[in-house]
Amino acid sequence: MSGDIQISPHVGEIFVKYGVRRQYRSGEVLLEKGAPSTQVGFLVKGQLRTFCLGPSGDEISLFYLGPGNLFGSSALVYHAKVMVSVSAISPAEVYLLAADHFWKLWQEHGYPPQDLMAHFVRRITMLSDYICCSHFLEDDKRVAYFLHTCCASSGPAIPYTHEQIAAITGMSRVSVTRILKQFREAGILRQAYRRIEILDPQRLSEVFDSLGYFLD
């Protein structure tokens, strides 16, 4: 699911003014789960993926991040280690700051802590949606719920490829493509390059027609 969550513009201002600018190649790992958690990052260009390893060692994608998003935020709540891994899925430009330095700057500028708290609450809610999505056994319901939660949280334009949706929902790309074609032919959505636009959220919700309590 998209991890793009609106965040206070003050966050980007602090990172760009005081942070260290870094560039990463596609496929390069920025943070690895279990490493010391001391820095937080802010993405300004490119796209990142957060992931963890399953019991068999396979990578499980959690969500994707576009420009204007924080990553490595476990350092802000004083976790000793990185909670999830982060890698670049396109050339990426980021700014890095030591977590304690960021907090000091935030407080010195007098910015309200509620701005950051709201960001963390929205991300927790988003992860709850992932868990709910995994409970659907039928592929069409799983994709419908995923798309509906994206639409509800970020608007009708969903910037995901078939491969990314497959990685997050635990399905094959072929299955995702087939289901999206069905939804398109039914007039529920339309597709463009690397983007899906939801035309009828109500009909989309009727596909799974239950377990909507995470959409509050």
C-alpha positions as CSV (number, residue, x, y, z in Angstrom):
1,M,0.0,0.0,0.0
2,S,1.1,3.5,-0.5
3,G,2.9,4.9,2.5
4,D,2.5,8.4,1.2
5,I,1.0,10.3,4.1
6,Q,0.5,14.1,4.3
7,I,3.0,15.5,6.8
8,S,3.7,19.0,8.1
9,P,5.8,21.1,5.6
10,H,8.0,22.0,8.6
11,V,9.5,18.5,8.5
12,G,10.9,19.0,5.0
13,E,12.1,22.5,5.8
14,I,14.2,21.1,8.7
15,F,15.7,18.3,6.7
16,V,16.6,20.3,3.7
17,K,18.2,23.1,5.8
18,Y,20.0,21.1,8.4
19,G,20.3,17.5,7.0
20,V,22.9,15.7,5.0
21,R,22.0,15.1,1.4
22,R,22.5,11.6,0.0
23,Q,21.7,9.9,-3.3
24,Y,21.0,6.2,-3.7
25,R,20.9,3.9,-6.7
26,S,17.9,1.7,-7.6
27,G,18.0,-1.4,-5.4
28,E,20.4,0.0,-2.8
29,V,19.4,-0.5,0.8
30,L,19.2,2.6,2.9
31,L,18.3,1.0,6.2
32,E,18.5,-2.6,7.3
33,K,16.3,-4.1,10.0
34,G,18.2,-4.8,13.2
35,A,20.9,-2.1,12.5
36,P,21.4,0.7,15.1
37,S,18.5,3.2,14.8
38,T,20.0,6.6,15.1
39,Q,19.0,8.5,12.0
40,V,15.8,9.5,10.3
41,G,15.4,10.4,6.6
42,F,13.3,12.5,4.4
43,L,12.7,11.6,0.8
44,V,12.8,14.4,-1.8
45,K,13.2,12.5,-5.1
46,G,12.5,8.9,-6.2
47,Q,10.6,6.1,-4.6
48,L,11.5,3.8,-1.6
49,R,10.1,0.4,-0.5
50,T,9.9,-0.7,3.1
51,F,10.0,-4.5,3.7
52,C,10.8,-7.2,6.2
53,L,11.8,-10.9,5.8
54,G,9.3,-13.7,6.1
55,P,10.0,-17.0,8.0
56,S,11.4,-18.5,4.8
57,G,13.7,-15.6,4.2
58,D,11.6,-14.1,1.4
59,E,11.0,-10.3,1.3
60,I,7.6,-9.1,2.3
61,S,6.8,-5.6,1.0
62,L,5.0,-3.4,3.5
63,F,4.5,-0.1,1.6
64,Y,6.1,2.3,-0.9
65,L,7.1,5.8,-0.2
66,G,7.2,8.8,-2.6
67,P,8.8,12.2,-2.2
68,G,7.8,14.2,1.0
69,N,7.8,11.1,3.3
70,L,9.8,10.2,6.4
71,F,11.6,6.9,6.7
72,G,13.5,5.3,9.6
73,S,11.1,7.0,12.0
74,S,11.7,4.4,14.6
75,A,14.6,6.5,15.7
76,L,12.3,9.3,16.6
77,V,10.6,7.1,19.2
78,Y,14.0,6.0,20.6
79,H,14.0,2.4,19.3
80,A,17.5,1.0,19.6
81,K,17.3,-0.8,16.3
82,V,15.8,-0.3,12.9
83,M,12.3,-1.9,12.7
84,V,11.9,-2.4,9.0
85,S,14.3,-2.4,6.0
86,V,14.2,0.4,3.4
87,S,15.5,0.2,-0.1
88,A,15.4,2.4,-3.2
89,I,13.3,1.2,-6.1
90,S,14.4,4.1,-8.3
91,P,17.3,6.5,-8.0
92,A,16.5,8.4,-4.8
93,E,17.6,11.6,-3.1
94,V,17.2,11.9,0.6
95,Y,18.2,14.1,3.5
96,L,19.4,12.4,6.7
97,L,19.5,13.8,10.3
98,A,20.4,12.3,13.7
99,A,17.0,11.7,15.4
100,D,18.0,13.6,18.6
101,H,19.1,16.6,16.5
102,F,15.8,16.6,14.6
103,W,13.9,16.7,17.8
104,K,16.0,19.5,19.1
105,L,15.4,21.6,16.0
106,W,11.7,20.8,16.1
107,Q,11.4,22.1,19.6
108,E,13.6,25.1,19.0
109,H,11.4,26.2,16.2
110,G,8.3,25.8,18.4
111,Y,6.5,23.4,16.0
112,P,3.7,21.4,17.6
113,P,4.4,17.7,18.4
114,Q,0.8,16.9,17.3
115,D,1.9,17.3,13.7
116,L,4.3,14.3,14.0
117,M,1.9,12.3,16.2
118,A,-0.8,12.5,13.5
119,H,1.7,11.2,11.0
120,F,2.5,8.1,13.1
121,V,-1.2,7.4,13.9
122,R,-2.0,7.4,10.2
123,R,0.8,5.0,9.4
124,I,-0.3,2.6,12.1
125,T,-3.8,2.8,10.7
126,M,-2.4,2.0,7.3
127,L,-0.6,-1.1,8.6
128,S,-3.8,-2.2,10.2
129,D,-5.4,-2.1,6.7
130,Y,-2.7,-4.4,5.4
131,I,-3.5,-6.9,8.1
132,C,-7.2,-6.7,7.3
133,C,-6.5,-7.1,3.6
134,S,-4.6,-10.4,4.2
135,H,-7.7,-11.9,5.7
136,F,-9.5,-12.0,2.3
137,L,-9.1,-15.4,0.6
138,E,-10.6,-14.4,-2.7
139,D,-8.2,-12.5,-4.9
140,D,-10.8,-10.0,-6.2
141,K,-11.8,-9.0,-2.7
142,R,-8.2,-8.6,-1.6
143,V,-7.4,-6.3,-4.5
144,A,-10.7,-4.4,-4.1
145,Y,-10.0,-3.8,-0.4
146,F,-6.4,-2.7,-1.0
147,L,-7.6,-0.2,-3.7
148,H,-10.4,1.1,-1.5
149,T,-8.2,1.8,1.5
150,C,-5.7,3.6,-0.8
151,C,-8.5,5.7,-2.2
152,A,-9.9,6.4,1.2
153,S,-6.6,7.5,2.7
154,S,-4.9,9.3,-0.3
155,G,-7.5,10.0,-2.9
156,P,-8.7,8.3,-6.1
157,A,-5.3,8.4,-8.0
158,I,-3.2,5.4,-6.9
159,P,0.4,5.4,-8.1
160,Y,1.1,1.7,-8.1
161,T,2.2,-0.8,-10.7
162,H,0.8,-4.3,-11.0
163,E,4.0,-5.7,-9.6
164,Q,3.8,-3.5,-6.5
165,I,0.2,-4.4,-5.8
166,A,1.1,-8.0,-6.2
167,A,4.0,-7.7,-3.8
168,I,1.9,-6.0,-1.1
169,T,-1.2,-8.2,-1.4
170,G,0.8,-11.5,-1.7
171,M,-0.6,-12.3,-5.1
172,S,0.9,-13.0,-8.5
173,R,1.2,-10.2,-11.0
174,V,-0.8,-12.1,-13.5
175,S,-3.7,-12.4,-11.0
176,V,-3.6,-8.7,-10.2
177,T,-3.6,-7.8,-13.9
178,R,-6.6,-10.0,-14.5
179,I,-8.6,-8.5,-11.7
180,L,-7.7,-4.9,-12.6
181,K,-8.9,-5.7,-16.1
182,Q,-12.2,-6.9,-14.7
183,F,-12.6,-3.8,-12.6
184,R,-11.8,-1.6,-15.6
185,E,-14.3,-3.3,-17.8
186,A,-16.9,-2.9,-15.1
187,G,-16.3,0.9,-15.0
188,I,-14.9,0.8,-11.5
189,L,-11.5,2.2,-12.4
190,R,-9.3,3.3,-15.3
191,Q,-5.6,2.7,-15.8
192,A,-2.8,4.9,-17.0
193,Y,1.0,4.6,-16.9
194,R,2.0,3.6,-13.3
195,R,-1.4,4.9,-12.0
196,I,-4.8,3.6,-11.3
197,E,-7.8,6.0,-10.9
198,I,-10.8,4.9,-8.9
199,L,-14.0,6.0,-10.6
200,D,-16.6,4.3,-8.4
201,P,-15.5,3.7,-4.8
202,Q,-19.0,2.5,-3.8
203,R,-19.0,-0.3,-6.3
204,L,-15.4,-1.1,-5.4
205,S,-16.5,-1.5,-1.7
206,E,-19.3,-3.8,-2.8
207,V,-16.8,-6.3,-4.1
208,F,-15.6,-7.1,-0.6
209,D,-18.7,-5.7,1.2
210,S,-17.4,-6.5,4.7
211,L,-14.5,-5.8,7.1
212,G,-14.8,-2.1,6.4
213,Y,-14.2,-1.1,10.0
214,F,-10.6,-0.2,9.3
215,L,-11.6,2.6,7.0
216,D,-12.8,4.9,9.7
